C-alpha cells in the first residue's frame, strides 16, 4: 500500500512503525469527528426521538 515492502533494518522498522502510528492517529481523529457529527442523529433515530 505504501511501498514499504523493501524497508529493512532499523531504519525500515522505524519507518513502518511511524507509518502505522500516523495511520492510527488519523483513524482516531477521523472516527472521533464522525462520532461527533453523526452520533447524536443516530442516537435520536435509534431512541425513537
C-alpha positions as a Python dict, from the first residue, in 0.01 Angstrom:
ca = {
    (1, 'X'): (0, 0, 0),
    (2, 'X'): (277, 243, 88),
    (3, 'X'): (562, 60, -83),
    (4, 'X'): (727, -41, 244),
    (5, 'X'): (800, -398, 138),
    (6, 'X'): (1165, -316, 82),
    (7, 'X'): (1214, -141, 417),
    (8, 'X'): (1484, -334, 602),
    (9, 'X'): (1693, -291, 910),
    (10, 'X'): (1640, -46, 1193),
    (11, 'X'): (1552, 244, 966),
    (12, 'X'): (1294, 31, 786),
    (13, 'X'): (1142, -80, 1114),
    (14, 'X'): (1121, 280, 1234),
    (15, 'X'): (961, 380, 905),
    (16, 'X'): (696, 109, 933),
    (17, 'X'): (626, 199, 1297),
    (18, 'X'): (593, 565, 1202),
    (19, 'X'): (350, 491, 919),
    (20, 'X'): (137, 266, 1140),
    (21, 'X'): (133, 526, 1418),
    (22, 'X'): (34, 801, 1175),
    (23, 'X'): (-244, 584, 1034),
    (24, 'X'): (-372, 511, 1387),
    (25, 'X'): (-378, 882, 1472),
    (26, 'X'): (-565, 967, 1152),
    (27, 'X'): (-822, 695, 1217),
    (28, 'X'): (-864, 805, 1581),
    (29, 'X'): (-927, 1166, 1481),
    (30, 'X'): (-1148, 1067, 1188),
    (31, 'X'): (-1370, 835, 1390),
    (32, 'X'): (-1393, 1093, 1671),
    (33, 'X'): (-1509, 1356, 1423),
    (34, 'X'): (-1755, 1113, 1265),
    (35, 'X'): (-1895, 1029, 1609),
    (36, 'X'): (-1947, 1398, 1691),
    (37, 'X'): (-2117, 1471, 1360),
    (38, 'X'): (-2331, 1159, 1311),
    (39, 'X'): (-2359, 1026, 1667),
    (40, 'X'): (-2639, 1244, 1805),
    (41, 'X'): (-2856, 1194, 1495),
    (42, 'X'): (-2803, 820, 1508),
    (43, 'X'): (-2883, 801, 1881),
    (44, 'X'): (-3201, 1002, 1826),
    (45, 'X'): (-3304, 771, 1540),
    (46, 'X'): (-3241, 458, 1746),
    (47, 'X'): (-3402, 606, 2057),
    (48, 'X'): (-3718, 696, 1867),
    (49, 'X'): (-3696, 1073, 1906),
}
